[in-house]
């Protein structure tokens, strides 16, 4: 859940285009929370 945004954060810092980082937050949060709830239920 934190690894993918960190990759995009590095890309954004290197290119100075923050759209990469901002657009990666919502999908990674959604996938991370889905995985968390599935693992919690089992």
N, C-alpha and C positions, 0 to 999 in steps of 0.2 A: 504494500500500500504506500510505502514511502520511497521505494527504489525508483519507480518510474518518474515521479515528479522531480526527484533529485537529478536524474539524467537530463530532463528538460530544463531544469534550473541551470545546469552547467551550460547547456546549449544556449539558453537565453543570456547568460552572462557573457559568453564568448561572442555572440552575434549582436547583442544589445536589442534583440527583438523579443519583447516579453509576451507576445502572443503564444509562443511555443509553450511557455510555462503555464500561462493562465488557462489555455485550452486543455492542458493535461490534468488539471486538478479535479474537475468534475468526473471524468471517466474513471480515473484511478480511485477516487473516493467511493464511487458506486460499486466498482468491482471489489474493492477491499471490504466494504461493509457487507456485501452479499456473501463473500467468502467467510467472513467472520461469523455471520448468523448461521450459515450452513454448518460450520465447524462447531458452533456452540450448541446447536440442536442435536448433534450426534455425539 
